[in-house]
Amino acid sequence: MVMASAAPHRGVPRMRPAEHLRPYVGSYIDFDMAGWPPGRHRGLPDGTLALVVSLGGPLIVRRAGHPDLGAAATVAGLRSSPVDIVHDGTQRGVQLELTPRGARALLGLPAAALTQGVWSLDEVVGRKAGELIGRLAGAPDSAGRTRVLDTVLAGWVADVGYPAAVDAAWRQLVGSAGSASVTSIADEIGLGRRHLGQLVRAELGLTPKTAARILRFGQAGRLLRSGRTTSLAETAVLCGYYDQPHLTNDWKQLAGCTPGEWMSEELPFLQDRGSDRSGN
């Protein structure tokens, strides 16, 4: 289970949903990882809601202040802290990266209702969860699972009532990877900053500033996973941080560890790329 931090290794299939589903789902991630020592996977915030269906054993998610969640499928809302997934060395399944608009259209509730939490899918959508799980289990391969998802989700779509201003603000935040200022977005949309903030918080459960911070952090995580940057300092510059300490401080708050600690846990193949990747 990758839970919004994306799979630790390159080469994990990431499929695009059918065009009519793209306002609601960014991608499908088909993951099948084995050979890890049993332990935990740290799922990081990245600006998507993660719907994960296991194709193996139940998903075991640690939730602060609540009992562990064990389920065949889960939904994690937008969040500003990591989620711990306990595993036995194997993780096999499909993750859907839902947009906030997708929460309303596919799950029938605003993203704010799920913010900072993780639930079993049947708690959120009822009996429809069983249909999705069963059909994915019967699909022969990644292409078959993509067809199942396109077909099933098309039947779930009910795109009504999503605030146009929030949709426009979110698209600008995502398009800039969190670097666009809230003031510039409000001006572009034609609303006051305070009014836009109220609308965004009501729909997402996060302020625009926090949403931008999470998106910027998510972009940094993607760059570190990809190996496209040579140092944390370069990653910081590319993602709009003031400097490397600013990046590291954000990482401690949003991931619960330094970038170096995270890479040591989940990206060991990146550790020999140079001292600048120490994360200190």
C-alpha positions in Angstrom: 0.0 0.0 0.0 1.5 3.3 -1.0 -0.9 5.7 0.5 -0.2 8.9 -1.3 3.6 8.9 -0.9 3.8 6.8 -4.1 5.7 3.6 -4.4 9.3 3.7 -3.2 10.7 2.3 -6.5 10.7 3.7 -10.0 8.9 1.7 -12.6 5.6 1.3 -10.6 2.9 1.5 -13.2 1.0 4.7 -13.1 -2.1 4.7 -15.4 -4.2 7.6 -16.6 -7.9 7.2 -16.1 -10.4 7.7 -18.9 -10.6 11.4 -19.9 -14.0 12.0 -18.4 -12.7 10.9 -15.0 -9.6 13.1 -14.9 -11.2 16.0 -13.0 -11.7 13.5 -10.2 -8.8 11.1 -10.4 -5.2 12.1 -11.1 -3.9 8.6 -11.7 -4.2 4.9 -10.9 -1.0 3.4 -9.3 -0.7 -0.4 -9.7 1.8 -1.6 -7.1 3.2 -5.0 -6.4 6.2 -4.9 -4.0 7.8 -7.8 -2.3 11.1 -8.6 -0.6 10.9 -5.8 2.0 11.6 -6.6 5.6 8.3 -6.6 7.6 7.7 -3.2 9.1 6.0 0.0 8.4 5.7 2.3 5.3 5.4 6.1 5.9 2.7 7.4 3.7 3.4 11.1 3.1 1.0 14.0 2.4 1.0 15.1 -1.2 -2.3 16.9 -2.0 -4.4 14.0 -3.0 -7.0 11.8 -1.3 -5.8 8.2 -1.5 -8.2 5.4 -2.2 -6.4 2.1 -1.9 -7.6 -1.4 -2.7 -5.6 -4.3 -1.6 -5.2 -7.3 -3.9 -3.6 -9.3 -1.1 -4.2 -9.3 2.6 -6.0 -6.5 4.5 -4.5 -3.1 4.7 -3.3 -2.3 8.2 -3.1 1.4 8.9 -2.0 3.0 12.2 -4.1 5.9 13.3 -3.0 8.2 16.1 -5.5 8.1 19.0 -7.5 5.3 17.4 -7.3 1.5 17.0 -5.4 0.2 13.9 -7.6 0.1 10.8 -7.7 -3.3 9.0 -9.6 -3.3 5.7 -9.6 -4.6 2.1 -9.9 -1.0 0.9 -9.3 2.4 2.5 -9.7 6.1 1.9 -7.3 8.7 3.3 -8.2 12.4 3.2 -6.0 15.4 2.6 -3.7 15.7 5.5 -0.7 17.5 7.0 0.9 14.5 8.7 2.1 11.0 7.6 0.1 7.8 7.8 1.9 4.6 8.9 1.0 1.4 7.0 2.1 -1.8 8.7 3.1 -4.6 6.2 4.6 -8.1 6.3 7.1 -7.4 3.5 4.6 -7.4 0.6 2.2 -4.8 -0.7 0.0 -5.5 -3.7 -2.9 -3.4 -4.9 -4.2 -0.3 -6.6 -4.1 3.3 -5.4 -6.4 6.0 -6.8 -5.2 9.6 -6.4 -8.4 11.5 -6.0 -8.8 15.2 -6.3 -10.9 17.2 -3.9 -13.5 17.5 -6.6 -13.4 13.7 -6.9 -14.3 13.4 -3.2 -17.7 14.9 -3.9 -18.2 13.4 -7.4 -17.2 9.8 -6.5 -17.5 9.5 -2.7 -20.5 11.8 -2.3 -19.0 14.1 0.4 -16.7 17.1 0.6 -13.0 16.5 1.0 -13.3 18.4 4.3 -15.3 15.4 5.8 -12.2 13.2 5.3 -9.4 15.6 6.1 -6.7 14.3 8.4 -8.4 10.8 8.6 -8.4 7.3 7.2 -11.5 5.1 6.8 -12.4 1.8 5.3 -13.9 2.3 1.9 -17.2 0.7 2.9 -17.6 3.2 5.7 -17.6 5.9 3.1 -19.4 4.5 0.1 -21.3 1.5 1.5 -21.9 -1.6 -0.6 -20.3 -0.1 -3.7 -17.0 -0.8 -2.1 -17.5 -4.6 -2.3 -18.3 -4.4 -6.1 -15.1 -2.4 -6.7 -12.9 -4.8 -4.6 -14.4 -7.9 -6.2 -14.1 -6.7 -9.8 -10.5 -5.6 -9.3 -9.6 -8.9 -7.7 -10.9 -10.7 -10.8 -8.9 -8.5 -13.3 -6.0 -10.4 -14.9 -3.4 -7.5 -15.1 -2.8 -3.7 -14.8 -4.7 -3.0 -18.1 -7.6 -5.0 -16.9 -7.7 -3.2 -13.6 -7.6 0.1 -15.4 -10.7 -0.9 -17.4 -12.5 -2.0 -14.3 -11.7 1.3 -12.6 -12.8 3.3 -15.6 -16.1 1.4 -15.8 -17.0 1.3 -12.1 -16.0 4.9 -11.4 -18.1 6.1 -14.4 -21.1 4.7 -12.6 -20.2 6.5 -9.4 -19.9 10.0 -10.8 -22.3 12.6 -9.5 -20.6 15.9 -10.2 -23.0 18.4 -8.6 -22.5 21.2 -6.2 -18.7 21.7 -6.3 -17.8 25.3 -5.7 -16.4 26.9 -8.9 -14.1 29.2 -7.0 -12.5 26.3 -5.0 -12.1 24.3 -8.2 -10.3 27.3 -9.9 -8.1 27.9 -6.8 -7.2 24.3 -6.5 -6.2 24.1 -10.2 -3.9 27.1 -9.8 -2.4 25.7 -6.6 -1.7 22.3 -8.3 -0.5 23.9 -11.5 2.1 25.9 -9.6 3.0 23.0 -7.2 2.0 25.2 -4.3 4.2 28.2 -5.3 1.4 30.6 -6.4 0.5 33.0 -3.7 -3.0 33.0 -2.2 -3.3 36.7 -2.9 -2.5 36.3 -6.6 -5.0 33.4 -6.9 -7.7 35.4 -5.2 -7.1 38.3 -7.5 -7.2 36.0 -10.5 -10.5 34.5 -9.5 -12.0 37.9 -8.5 -12.5 37.3 -4.8 -11.0 38.7 -1.6 -8.3 36.7 0.0 -10.3 36.2 3.1 -13.5 35.1 1.3 -11.5 32.6 -0.9 -9.9 31.3 2.3 -13.3 30.6 3.8 -14.6 28.8 0.8 -11.4 26.7 0.4 -11.4 25.7 4.1 -15.1 24.8 4.1 -14.6 22.5 1.1 -11.1 21.1 1.8 -10.8 21.3 5.5 -7.5 23.1 5.0 -6.6 26.8 4.5 -5.2 27.7 1.1 -1.8 28.4 2.7 -1.7 24.9 4.2 -2.9 23.3 1.0 -0.1 25.1 -0.9 2.5 23.9 1.7 1.4 20.3 1.3 1.5 20.6 -2.5 5.0 22.0 -2.4 6.1 19.3 0.0 4.6 16.7 -2.3 6.5 18.1 -5.3 9.8 17.8 -3.3 9.0 14.2 -2.5 8.4 13.4 -6.1 11.7 15.0 -7.1 13.6 13.1 -4.4 12.0 9.8 -5.5 12.8 10.4 -9.1 16.5 11.1 -8.6 16.2 14.1 -11.0 17.9 16.4 -8.5 21.4 16.1 -7.3 21.0 17.6 -3.8 18.5 18.7 -1.2 19.6 22.3 -1.9 18.7 22.0 -5.5 15.3 20.3 -4.6 14.6 23.2 -2.2 15.2 25.8 -5.0 13.1 23.9 -7.6 10.2 23.6 -5.2 10.1 27.2 -4.0 11.6 26.9 -0.6 13.8 29.7 0.8 16.7 27.3 1.3 17.6 23.7 2.3 16.9 24.3 6.1 13.4 25.5 5.1 12.8 22.3 3.2 14.2 20.2 6.1 12.0 22.0 8.6 8.9 21.4 6.5 9.8 17.8 6.1 10.1 17.3 9.9 6.7 18.8 10.4 4.8 17.1 7.5 6.7 13.8 7.4 7.8 13.4 11.0 11.4 12.9 10.0 14.2 14.6 8.0 14.5 14.0 4.2 17.6 11.9 4.9 15.8 9.7 7.4 12.9 9.2 5.0 15.3 8.3 2.1 17.2 5.9 4.4 13.9 4.1 5.3 12.3 4.0 1.8 14.8 5.0 -0.8 18.0 3.2 0.0 19.1 3.2 -3.6 19.4 7.0 -3.5 21.7 7.2 -0.5 24.9 6.9 -2.4 24.2 9.9 -4.7 26.3 12.3 -2.6 26.7 13.9 0.8 24.2 16.7 -0.1 21.5 14.0 0.3 22.2 13.6 4.0 19.0 15.5 4.8 20.6 17.2 7.8 
